Amino acid sequence: MKRFPRAVPILFMTALFAAAPAGAVRAALPAQVRDTARSALSLTLYNQNLALVRDVRRLDLAPGVSDLQFLDVPSAIDPTSVHIRPLGGAGALTVLEQNYRYDLMSPGKLLEKYVGRDLDVFVSEGGDRPGRWVRATLLSTTEGPVYRIGDRIAVGEGMRVRLPDVPPDLAARPTLVWKMDAGPGGARTIEASYLTSSISWHADYIAALAQDGKHADVTGWVTIDNRSGAAYRNASVQLVAGDVHRVLEAKGFLVGREMDLARAEAPAAAPFTEEGFFEYHLYTLNRKSTILDNETKQIQLLAARDIPVTKEMLYFGAADQWRTEDGEMRSNQKVGVYLRIRNAKANRLGVPLPKGKVRVYQQDARGTEQFVGEDAIDHTPRDEEIKLKVGDAFDVVGTRRQTEFKRTFSIKGFYAADVGFEVEIRNHKETPVTVGIIEPVPGDWKVISSSHPWKKDEAHTLRFGVKVPANGSTKVTYRVHVEF
C-alpha cells in the first residue's frame, strides 16, 4: 500500500454509492428500444458455440438523423455480424453508424468516468455528530480513489459517493447503438439479425436393450446450452445440420475451422420437422420455446421402439503394431463388446442421426434397467450402420503369441519374412460365443497356412470368425509371408 506525505491529512470513509440528488440535470440519452417492443424472435442453432438470432421489433423514430439504443442483446454477440432489415413503415431507413457498447456499468467504471470532475462524498464527523455531504473532486482511481476536499486529500478503496449523472458512454447491459437516418420518422418495424457465441446444441441418445439383447428402444434428445448472456423468450427454434466452415482469427492469422454441426430428423409425431437447406439439413421445432440465460434445455428429437440389434465380440490381439524378431510382445488384450444397429426404415429407424453420445441400458433378470456402457457416434445418414462399443467382456478373454519368425529372400530385393501366430480365445460363460479376431498384416503378404477360414477385411487386415464353446477355448493359428 502506498504511503502519502505526513503533511497531507488523510480521511478514511465508508463506501456506498448513493442515488443522484433530486433535481439533478441528466444528460440527454438516445432513444431506447427494449425487448418489450419485440414482435418476433427466432434462433438458428449450430452444434458448437454458435447461433443466428433474428430479432424483430417495433420502434418509433424521430425525423432525420438520431441515435437509437437496441437493448437486451447477448454479451457474446459478434457485433461485426449485425444486419438490419426494414420490414415495415413509410420512408427510407439508413444506418449510418453502428456501435457495440460493452463497457458495462459498475462502481469502478463509474468512478473512472468521473476522474477530474466534481461529485459528492459523505464525511463522517465522528462521535455523536451526524455526518454531512461535501463537494469533492475525484483526482484518481489508480489503486483506489483519491479525492480533494477543500484543502485536504481523502484516500479510500471506496467512499459513500453521490454522482450527478450516469456517463453517456456507459451501459447497464450490452447494447447496440445505431446512428440512423429515418427520413420523415415515424413507426418502423425492423429485423436485427446477428451471430452470437456461447449457445449451442448437441444430440444425446438412450438405447434400452431388451433382456435378450436383440432389440432396443432408442430415444434421441436435443440438448441446448445457453451461456450467451441473454434470454430468448417465446422463440422459434431451428437446428442446422451439416459441417459449416467458419474463418476465425487466432494469434494474428486467419485460420479455417469446420464446425461440427449435428444432423437430426424426427418421425412425423416428433416435435421437429426436417427440410433440405443448401448442403445441410434444417430442423424446425413445431412450437415456440423459451431458452433462459445459463440454462440447459432438453427437447425430445425422436423415439423408436423394438429396433433389431446385433451384438458382436471383437478381439484385436495386436492393436498397436506388428511384431518382428525385435518387437515387444503384447498379449492378453481385452475382448471388446460391440452393438450394431442398421439405421434403416425396415428396422423402424431410418432417419439421419446427429453426432452425439449414446448411453446403453439393459434390463436385468428382474426387469430393471442397468447402465452397460456408452459410445459416441458420428453423423449417420439413413441406411448406414451404427457401431457402438459398450465395454469389454468379463468372461471372454484372449491371448496372442508369435510362434515363428524366419527371414527369407525377397525377389524384389526388400525385407521379407515368414511369420506365424497363435491366438487363443477362452470362454468362461455357460453359453457359447462367437468372436471376431482382427489381425494386422503389413507390407505385401499372403497366407501360407491357417487353422480357420479367414477373409481380407482391408489391405492390411486379416479377420477370423470363430465359435468358442461354453467353458471352453478355441485356438487359431496362421502363417503369413510378408515383404516390404
ZAVEXSE-769910 format. One line per 10 residues: their letters; for each residue x, y, z of C-alpha. Coordinates in Angstrom, 3 decimals, padded with zeros to 6 digits. Layout:
a	X/Y/Z  ...
% end
This chain:
mkrfpravpi	000.000/000.000/000.000  001.339/003.406/-000.988  002.060/005.931/001.805  001.324/009.660/001.479  003.347/012.577/002.947  002.690/013.233/006.627  001.782/016.852/005.847  -001.288/015.721/003.918  -004.267/014.869/006.157  -005.892/011.592/005.120
lfmtalfaaa	-009.559/010.766/005.765  -010.851/007.174/005.590  -014.587/006.849/004.908  -017.069/004.011/004.416  -018.060/003.222/000.819  -021.557/003.111/-000.633  -022.939/004.588/-003.824  -025.944/006.792/-003.250  -028.598/007.976/-005.655  -028.132/011.232/-007.505
pagavraalp	-029.520/014.328/-005.765  -033.103/015.208/-006.515  -033.387/017.674/-009.354  -030.004/016.797/-010.862  -029.914/017.537/-014.582  -029.392/014.384/-016.631  -027.690/014.366/-019.999  -029.956/013.637/-022.936  -029.878/009.924/-023.753  -030.553/008.270/-027.125
aqvrdtarsa	-033.929/006.690/-027.739  -034.116/003.119/-026.494  -035.900/000.037/-027.779  -036.207/-002.876/-025.330  -037.184/-006.472/-025.880  -040.695/-005.471/-024.747  -041.067/-003.988/-028.259  -040.254/-007.368/-029.794  -042.859/-008.858/-032.138  -040.943/-011.967/-033.228
lsltlynqnl	-037.771/-013.834/-032.268  -036.132/-016.809/-033.938  -032.973/-018.796/-033.249  -030.989/-020.965/-035.625  -028.661/-023.075/-033.500  -025.429/-024.753/-034.511  -023.754/-027.601/-032.705  -020.616/-025.837/-031.480  -020.858/-022.473/-029.826  -022.816/-020.557/-032.475
alvrdvrrld	-026.333/-019.270/-033.085  -028.029/-016.924/-035.533  -030.546/-014.616/-033.839  -033.295/-012.795/-035.768  -034.990/-010.195/-033.583  -037.995/-008.250/-034.933  -039.008/-005.120/-033.006  -041.371/-002.201/-033.488  -039.962/001.277/-032.926  -040.912/004.919/-033.299
lapgvsdlqf	-038.134/007.018/-034.825  -037.569/010.749/-034.711  -037.271/012.513/-038.098  -033.821/012.884/-039.609  -030.622/011.610/-038.001  -030.756/010.319/-034.430  -029.237/007.685/-032.172  -031.090/004.538/-031.146  -030.080/002.078/-028.410  -031.051/-001.524/-029.184
ldvpsaidpt	-031.045/-003.158/-025.747  -031.257/-006.716/-024.430  -028.716/-008.316/-026.746  -026.370/-011.138/-025.638  -022.977/-010.253/-024.194  -021.423/-012.883/-026.507  -022.722/-011.161/-029.665  -020.414/-010.783/-032.667  -021.023/-007.089/-033.481  -019.457/-007.432/-036.927
svhirplgga	-022.225/-009.845/-037.933  -025.174/-007.488/-037.232  -027.510/-006.926/-040.156  -030.574/-004.636/-040.048  -033.504/-005.091/-042.414  -036.576/-002.794/-042.504  -039.788/-004.830/-042.605  -042.477/-002.176/-042.499  -043.189/001.537/-042.233  -043.154/004.550/-044.509
galtvleqny	-039.966/006.156/-045.789  -036.371/005.069/-046.130  -034.250/003.931/-043.193  -030.459/004.137/-043.345  -027.994/003.051/-040.668  -025.067/005.494/-040.768  -023.047/004.082/-037.845  -023.192/001.128/-035.501  -021.550/000.833/-032.107  -021.495/-002.027/-029.658
rydlmspgkl	-021.392/-000.831/-026.057  -019.859/-003.427/-023.806  -018.206/-001.004/-021.349  -020.735/-002.025/-018.719  -021.671/-000.042/-015.666  -020.026/-000.877/-012.331  -018.903/001.174/-009.298  -015.328/001.111/-010.557  -016.272/002.122/-014.110  -018.494/004.958/-012.842
lekyvgrdld	-015.657/006.402/-010.790  -013.216/006.130/-013.696  -015.519/008.264/-015.831  -015.590/010.970/-013.110  -011.833/011.481/-012.776  -011.236/015.271/-012.784  -014.908/016.007/-012.102  -016.829/017.087/-009.030  -019.073/014.791/-007.054  -020.475/014.474/-003.539
vfvseggdrp	-018.934/012.358/-000.776  -020.266/011.715/002.697  -017.975/012.839/005.537  -018.397/011.350/009.000  -017.772/013.898/011.764  -017.091/011.214/014.391  -018.577/010.684/017.834  -022.282/011.508/018.128  -022.201/014.203/015.489  -024.058/013.418/012.262
grwvratlls	-022.154/013.219/009.015  -022.614/015.562/006.074  -022.318/015.621/002.299  -019.491/017.718/000.914  -018.344/018.608/-002.579  -015.167/016.864/-003.732  -013.058/016.433/-006.844  -012.065/012.916/-007.870  -008.343/013.092/-008.677  -007.547/009.455/-009.496
ttegpvyrig	-008.821/005.868/-009.305  -005.447/004.140/-009.695  -005.059/001.595/-006.862  -008.114/003.169/-005.206  -009.905/006.535/-005.418  -008.246/009.806/-004.351  -010.397/012.870/-003.592  -009.647/016.570/-002.976  -011.994/018.007/-000.355  -011.206/021.680/000.119
driavgegmr	-007.518/021.823/001.028  -007.254/018.192/002.093  -006.862/014.848/000.326  -009.064/011.845/001.115  -007.971/008.345/000.137  -010.029/005.160/000.370  -010.915/001.981/-001.504  -014.429/003.266/-001.607  -016.496/006.143/-000.366  -020.122/006.812/000.131
vrlpdvppdl	-020.394/008.715/-003.117  -023.213/010.553/-004.878  -022.916/011.129/-008.626  -024.910/013.770/-010.534  -025.466/011.532/-013.579  -024.571/008.355/-015.407  -021.891/008.950/-018.059  -023.489/008.518/-021.505  -020.779/006.135/-022.740  -021.539/003.551/-020.041
aarptlvwkm	-024.274/000.952/-020.483  -026.070/-001.082/-017.847  -026.074/-004.066/-020.196  -024.633/-004.932/-023.634  -026.194/-002.527/-026.121  -026.150/-001.889/-029.861  -026.205/001.839/-030.650  -027.186/002.925/-034.152  -026.993/006.358/-035.737  -029.922/006.233/-038.139
dagpggarti	-031.405/008.470/-040.787  -035.119/007.817/-040.547  -036.182/010.435/-043.110  -039.626/011.668/-042.052  -039.510/009.472/-038.965  -042.451/007.587/-037.550  -043.250/003.962/-036.808  -040.980/001.283/-038.222  -040.561/-002.478/-037.924  -037.028/-003.784/-038.273
easyltssis	-035.333/-007.159/-038.107  -031.909/-007.217/-036.481  -030.011/-010.418/-037.187  -026.631/-011.334/-035.718  -024.411/-014.225/-034.680  -023.656/-014.966/-031.070  -021.344/-017.478/-029.462  -021.794/-019.402/-026.211  -025.036/-021.061/-027.238  -025.059/-024.473/-028.906
whadyiaala	-026.901/-027.752/-029.274  -025.966/-031.395/-029.402  -027.703/-034.744/-029.516  -027.867/-037.455/-026.864  -029.411/-040.891/-027.164  -030.718/-043.579/-024.857  -030.728/-047.170/-026.159  -032.666/-049.508/-023.874  -031.850/-053.150/-024.662  -034.296/-055.945/-024.001
qdgkhadvtg	-033.160/-058.835/-021.792  -032.214/-060.949/-024.811  -030.044/-058.100/-026.169  -031.558/-058.478/-029.649  -033.872/-055.453/-029.666  -033.727/-051.929/-028.279  -035.868/-048.846/-027.823  -033.999/-045.715/-028.895  -034.811/-042.188/-027.738  -032.985/-039.111/-029.021
wvtidnrsga	-032.771/-035.743/-027.279  -031.637/-032.293/-028.336  -029.716/-030.523/-025.570  -029.463/-026.726/-025.862  -026.881/-024.962/-023.688  -027.208/-021.183/-023.430  -024.337/-019.180/-021.931  -024.634/-016.225/-024.328  -025.660/-013.623/-021.742  -029.285/-013.215/-022.903
ayrnasvqlv	-032.623/-014.970/-022.561  -034.674/-015.886/-025.636  -038.349/-015.893/-024.741  -041.095/-017.382/-026.874  -038.649/-018.005/-029.718  -038.939/-020.066/-032.885  -036.109/-022.609/-032.780  -034.324/-024.208/-035.737  -031.316/-026.529/-035.834  -028.833/-026.567/-038.687
agdvhrvlea	-027.269/-029.934/-039.502  -024.075/-030.178/-041.539  -020.409/-029.225/-041.497  -020.312/-025.427/-041.698  -016.936/-023.818/-042.304  -016.013/-020.631/-040.470  -012.971/-018.385/-040.718  -011.540/-017.438/-037.340  -008.756/-015.070/-036.427  -006.253/-016.533/-033.975
kgflvgremd	-002.907/-015.017/-032.931  -002.828/-012.699/-035.912  -003.565/-015.385/-038.512  -006.781/-016.226/-040.310  -007.485/-019.911/-039.934  -010.253/-022.149/-041.257  -012.233/-024.378/-038.970  -015.026/-026.762/-039.740  -017.825/-026.554/-037.242  -019.115/-029.980/-036.275
laraeapaaa	-022.835/-029.454/-036.631  -025.309/-032.135/-035.769  -027.726/-033.909/-038.034  -031.170/-034.773/-036.871  -034.532/-035.756/-038.204  -037.586/-036.901/-036.288  -040.560/-039.061/-037.153  -043.793/-037.240/-038.012  -045.049/-037.445/-034.429  -041.858/-035.890/-033.060
pfteegffey	-041.630/-032.134/-032.401  -039.118/-031.370/-035.197  -039.745/-031.020/-038.939  -036.834/-031.577/-041.325  -036.128/-029.931/-044.666  -033.147/-029.719/-047.008  -031.219/-026.447/-046.930  -028.103/-025.737/-049.023  -025.862/-028.781/-048.341  -027.243/-029.179/-044.826
hlytlnrkst	-030.453/-030.130/-043.061  -032.689/-027.666/-041.252  -034.879/-028.859/-038.390  -037.674/-026.675/-037.063  -039.273/-027.096/-033.662  -043.045/-027.236/-034.217  -043.742/-024.911/-031.323  -042.110/-021.915/-029.675  -039.789/-022.290/-026.709  -038.104/-020.108/-024.095
ildnetkqiq	-034.371/-020.560/-023.539  -033.144/-018.687/-020.486  -029.597/-017.486/-019.924  -027.390/-020.053/-018.164  -029.977/-022.744/-018.880  -029.609/-026.241/-020.292  -032.802/-027.360/-022.036  -033.645/-030.782/-023.476  -036.239/-031.439/-026.189  -037.116/-034.889/-027.492
llaardipvt	-035.837/-035.436/-031.019  -037.016/-038.950/-031.860  -038.399/-042.136/-030.355  -038.224/-045.566/-031.987  -039.174/-048.905/-030.485  -038.143/-052.540/-030.975  -035.130/-051.882/-033.218  -033.119/-055.019/-034.157  -029.659/-055.062/-032.549  -026.683/-057.335/-033.260
kemlyfgaad	-024.126/-057.945/-030.511  -020.563/-058.640/-031.609  -017.360/-059.563/-029.775  -014.052/-058.496/-031.323  -010.507/-059.323/-030.289  -007.740/-057.015/-031.537  -004.748/-059.067/-030.457  -002.178/-056.703/-031.960  -003.837/-053.339/-031.778  -000.653/-051.239/-031.778
qwrtedgemr	001.969/-052.853/-034.015  003.053/-055.891/-035.941  005.767/-057.819/-034.151  009.140/-058.553/-035.710  012.002/-060.513/-034.152  012.873/-057.348/-032.212  009.351/-056.346/-031.320  007.904/-056.300/-027.835  005.251/-058.961/-027.382  001.881/-057.941/-026.054
snqkvgvylr	-000.887/-060.331/-025.197  -003.987/-060.754/-023.037  -005.799/-057.950/-024.824  -009.426/-057.341/-023.920  -012.300/-058.731/-025.967  -014.467/-055.763/-026.898  -018.271/-055.908/-026.892  -019.989/-054.006/-029.709  -023.576/-053.358/-030.758  -024.546/-052.884/-034.383
irnakanrlg	-027.745/-051.116/-035.429  -028.791/-050.618/-039.036  -030.247/-047.137/-039.429  -032.908/-048.322/-041.859  -036.635/-047.745/-042.181  -037.165/-051.519/-042.216  -035.680/-051.540/-038.715  -038.172/-048.869/-037.545  -035.495/-046.174/-037.633  -034.189/-044.860/-040.990
vplpkgkvrv	-033.632/-041.182/-040.056  -030.447/-039.074/-040.248  -028.898/-039.213/-036.788  -026.765/-036.379/-035.433  -023.349/-036.785/-033.959  -023.699/-037.436/-030.240  -023.312/-039.753/-027.285  -025.315/-042.972/-026.976  -025.901/-044.397/-023.499  -026.913/-048.057/-023.423
yqqdargteq	-029.056/-049.705/-020.751  -030.272/-053.310/-020.490  -032.903/-054.989/-018.398  -031.655/-057.445/-015.795  -033.482/-060.615/-014.715  -035.821/-058.508/-012.557  -036.723/-056.212/-015.436  -034.722/-053.316/-014.003  -032.680/-051.302/-016.475  -028.951/-051.149/-015.722
fvgedaidht	-026.319/-048.969/-017.400  -023.983/-051.156/-019.519  -021.875/-048.604/-021.429  -021.779/-045.657/-023.782  -020.140/-044.585/-027.008  -020.172/-041.639/-029.404  -021.483/-041.780/-032.960  -020.629/-039.531/-035.880  -023.242/-038.027/-038.203  -025.057/-041.076/-039.547
prdeeiklkv	-027.276/-040.804/-042.632  -030.208/-043.118/-043.147  -029.422/-046.659/-044.299  -025.960/-046.569/-042.697  -024.802/-048.720/-039.769  -024.176/-047.573/-036.212  -021.425/-049.379/-034.318  -021.203/-048.865/-030.562  -018.503/-050.163/-028.254  -020.208/-050.602/-024.891
gdafdvvgtr	-017.354/-052.225/-022.960  -015.030/-055.225/-022.646  -016.120/-058.780/-021.938  -015.523/-060.081/-018.409  -015.759/-063.848/-019.052  -014.270/-063.983/-022.548  -010.523/-063.377/-022.790  -007.826/-063.775/-025.411  -004.083/-064.210/-025.694  -001.809/-063.905/-028.695
rqtefkrtfs	001.720/-065.138/-029.204  004.183/-065.208/-032.070  005.161/-068.786/-032.927  007.565/-068.272/-035.805  009.770/-065.644/-037.408  012.125/-066.528/-040.273  013.875/-064.082/-042.569  013.556/-065.123/-046.225  014.807/-063.989/-049.613  012.763/-061.431/-051.496
ikgfyaadvg	012.896/-061.330/-055.281  012.110/-057.615/-055.049  015.290/-057.003/-053.081  013.476/-055.775/-049.974  012.837/-057.142/-046.498  010.908/-060.451/-046.344  009.895/-062.908/-043.604  007.661/-065.868/-042.794  005.783/-065.192/-039.554  003.478/-067.393/-037.509
feveirnhke	000.954/-066.520/-034.760  -001.375/-068.285/-032.366  -004.474/-066.621/-030.930  -006.433/-068.347/-028.168  -009.917/-067.270/-027.065  -011.178/-068.665/-023.746  -014.852/-068.577/-022.840  -015.860/-068.848/-019.174  -019.574/-068.315/-019.832  -022.234/-071.032/-019.615
tpvtvgiiep	-023.189/-070.344/-023.246  -021.111/-070.478/-026.449  -019.935/-067.257/-028.062  -018.674/-066.136/-031.472  -015.633/-063.865/-031.512  -014.151/-061.934/-034.411  -010.332/-061.888/-034.408  -008.754/-058.915/-036.154  -005.077/-059.312/-037.141  -002.897/-056.636/-038.793
vpgdwkviss	-000.525/-057.735/-041.582  001.932/-055.202/-043.060  003.500/-054.894/-046.496  002.815/-057.291/-049.376  001.562/-060.530/-047.875  -000.032/-063.885/-048.466  -001.325/-066.527/-046.069  000.810/-069.693/-046.127  -001.417/-071.729/-043.801  -004.330/-071.217/-041.436
shpwkkdeah	-006.294/-073.363/-038.985  -009.538/-071.490/-039.650  -011.170/-069.756/-042.595  -010.159/-066.114/-042.957  -011.026/-063.116/-045.062  -009.207/-059.974/-046.080  -011.130/-057.114/-044.471  -008.760/-054.421/-045.715  -005.393/-054.214/-047.472  -003.514/-054.988/-044.248
tlrfgvkvpa	-006.119/-056.767/-042.120  -006.973/-060.432/-041.617  -010.240/-061.400/-039.963  -011.262/-064.713/-038.414  -014.686/-065.542/-037.071  -014.507/-068.363/-034.506  -017.026/-070.114/-032.303  -015.912/-070.733/-028.734  -017.804/-073.391/-026.722  -019.212/-072.761/-023.262
ngstkvtyrv	-016.491/-073.071/-020.629  -014.027/-073.886/-023.389  -011.416/-072.375/-025.677  -010.526/-072.110/-029.351  -007.055/-071.641/-030.863  -006.421/-070.001/-034.216  -003.009/-070.454/-035.843  -001.764/-068.982/-039.089  001.425/-068.287/-041.030  001.987/-065.423/-043.462
hvef	004.739/-064.441/-045.852  005.371/-060.663/-045.825  007.578/-058.446/-047.960  008.479/-054.773/-047.574
% end
